[in-house]
Amino acid sequence: MQNDTTENYIKALYYLDLKNTDISITDLGKELQVSKPSANAMVKRLASMGVLKYQKYKPLKLTQKGREQAISMIRKHRLCEMFLNRIMGFGWEEVHEIAEEMEHISQEHFFDRMDELLGFPSEDPHGSPIPDKNGQVIKKNYRLLSEIGVGESVTLRALRNSSADFIAYLNKKNLSLGLCVKVEGVEAFDKSLHVSFSKKETLTLSHQVCNRLLVE
């Protein structure tokens, strides 16, 4: 039987794999902020459970079983975030930490019922896709705000980085998903954008911020 720590390792391996196919034990330890010996011990345990392929001095690889478990956890997490936001009224900056605890509930029918109550949403409050019960994901071809040209109008749809600090910044600037913005200008020096929205209010966004906002 898996515990919360084991599941967190599986999910971390999945996310690392999305960034880089060659995952080392050192990478895993840094991702979870644990010592290399601790990560090494867990890697061996995961291999014995059949969720990870492990060979000494070789990159770590999730098995199909491991990938399925990771995607299931991501589904649970994102459903919880949407439930907390839409049904319970938590802000999109509050839901992640609570969902981190809720995702470890083992009863699948609990999440199936949650999914049904929410109307089978395809995205969480941060615009990230929610896998369905079969692990399928509807991927959207969003663009980065930093790629949008002067004069174009787009709608904010998702975040590439949903950290609490970043969401707090967006809240302070009155930026939220679903908001339509128009690019009024771009600074040649640092590529920051001048955008307008909501009654012609104008705002300057750094290139770093624009690289974290997905639009269509």
Secondary structure, DSSP 8 states (H G I E B T S, - for coil): ---HHHHHHHHHHHHHHHH-S-B-HHHHHHHHT--HHHHHHHHHHHHHTTSEE--TTS-BEE-HHHHHHHHHHHHHHHHHHHIIIIIS---TTTHHHHHHHHTT---HHHHHHHHHHTT--SB-TTS-B---TTS-------EEGGG--TT-EEEEEEES---HHHHHHHHHTT--TT-EEEEEEE-TTT--EEEEETTTEEEEE-HHHHTTEEE-
